[in-house]
Amino acid sequence: MRARSCVEQFGVMAVAQLCYGESLRDIVACLAAQASKLHHMGIGQPVACSTLADANERRDWRIDAEFGQRLMLERARRTLPTAPARRLRNKKPGSSRASLSHRA
């Protein structure tokens, strides 16, 4: 039995979520079907049912939950636009014309 790192285990469980694996056999079958692509996720070796079961039993689920939250926050930080704040302001009191002004 080969011990997997937290990142490898997270990758295995992420693939399990994406392929809707309901059992260990489903997950292992899904991983085996995509074996040539798994090295891109850092999963180098084939996954056995017993290894997956042992890792899930021994590893605290909060590690994966925190890691997943950090990944989602980092992705959101990188993809959300960071435009300067704009404020709508009237030029003259009572005027119906408005302009956008940059506010730093």
C-alpha positions as CSV (number, residue, x, y, z in Angstrom):
1,M,0.0,0.0,0.0
2,R,1.3,3.4,-1.0
3,A,0.5,6.5,1.1
4,R,-0.9,9.4,-0.9
5,S,-0.2,13.1,-0.1
6,C,-3.0,15.4,0.8
7,V,-2.9,17.0,-2.6
8,E,-3.1,13.6,-4.4
9,Q,-6.0,12.5,-2.2
10,F,-7.8,15.8,-2.8
11,G,-7.3,15.3,-6.6
12,V,-8.7,11.8,-6.4
13,M,-11.8,13.0,-4.4
14,A,-12.2,15.9,-6.8
15,V,-12.3,13.5,-9.8
16,A,-14.8,11.4,-7.8
17,Q,-17.1,14.4,-7.4
18,L,-16.8,15.2,-11.1
19,C,-17.7,11.7,-12.3
20,Y,-20.4,11.3,-9.6
21,G,-18.7,8.3,-8.1
22,E,-21.0,6.7,-5.5
23,S,-18.7,3.9,-4.3
24,L,-15.0,3.1,-4.2
25,R,-15.3,0.9,-7.2
26,D,-17.0,3.7,-9.2
27,I,-14.2,6.1,-8.2
28,V,-11.5,3.6,-9.1
29,A,-13.2,2.8,-12.4
30,C,-13.5,6.5,-13.3
31,L,-9.8,7.1,-12.4
32,A,-8.7,4.0,-14.5
33,A,-10.7,5.3,-17.5
34,Q,-8.8,8.6,-17.3
35,A,-5.4,7.2,-16.3
36,S,-3.4,8.9,-19.0
37,K,-4.7,12.3,-17.9
38,L,-4.3,12.0,-14.1
39,H,-0.6,13.0,-14.0
40,H,-1.8,16.6,-14.8
41,M,-3.6,16.6,-11.4
42,G,-0.5,15.2,-9.6
43,I,-1.9,11.6,-9.4
44,G,1.0,9.6,-10.6
45,Q,0.1,6.0,-9.6
46,P,-3.0,4.0,-10.2
47,V,-5.4,4.0,-7.3
48,A,-6.6,0.8,-5.6
49,C,-9.8,0.5,-3.7
50,S,-8.0,-0.5,-0.5
51,T,-5.6,2.5,-0.7
52,L,-8.5,4.8,-1.3
53,A,-10.5,3.3,1.6
54,D,-7.5,3.5,4.0
55,A,-6.8,7.1,3.0
56,N,-10.4,8.2,3.5
57,E,-10.6,6.4,6.9
58,R,-7.3,7.8,8.3
59,R,-7.3,11.3,6.9
60,D,-9.3,14.1,8.6
61,W,-11.9,15.4,6.2
62,R,-11.4,19.0,7.5
63,I,-8.0,19.0,5.7
64,D,-9.7,18.6,2.4
65,A,-12.5,21.0,3.3
66,E,-10.0,23.8,4.2
67,F,-7.9,23.1,1.1
68,G,-10.9,23.3,-1.1
69,Q,-12.0,26.5,0.4
70,R,-8.6,28.0,-0.1
71,L,-8.5,26.9,-3.7
72,M,-11.9,28.5,-4.4
73,L,-10.9,31.7,-2.7
74,E,-7.7,31.9,-4.7
75,R,-9.5,31.2,-7.9
76,A,-12.1,33.9,-7.1
77,R,-9.4,36.4,-6.3
78,R,-7.6,35.7,-9.6
79,T,-10.7,35.8,-11.8
80,L,-12.9,38.5,-10.4
81,P,-12.3,42.0,-11.9
82,T,-10.7,44.6,-9.7
83,A,-12.1,47.7,-11.3
84,P,-11.9,51.1,-9.5
85,A,-15.0,52.1,-7.6
86,R,-17.2,54.5,-9.5
87,R,-19.8,56.9,-8.1
88,L,-22.7,58.5,-9.8
89,R,-22.7,62.3,-9.1
90,N,-24.8,65.2,-10.4
91,K,-22.9,68.1,-12.0
92,K,-25.3,70.8,-10.7
93,P,-27.9,70.7,-8.0
94,G,-31.3,70.0,-9.7
95,S,-29.6,69.0,-12.9
96,S,-30.8,65.8,-14.6
97,R,-27.4,65.2,-16.2
98,A,-25.1,62.9,-14.3
99,S,-21.6,61.8,-14.9
100,L,-19.4,59.0,-13.7
101,S,-16.4,59.9,-11.8
102,H,-13.5,57.8,-10.6
103,R,-13.1,57.6,-6.9
104,A,-9.9,56.0,-5.5
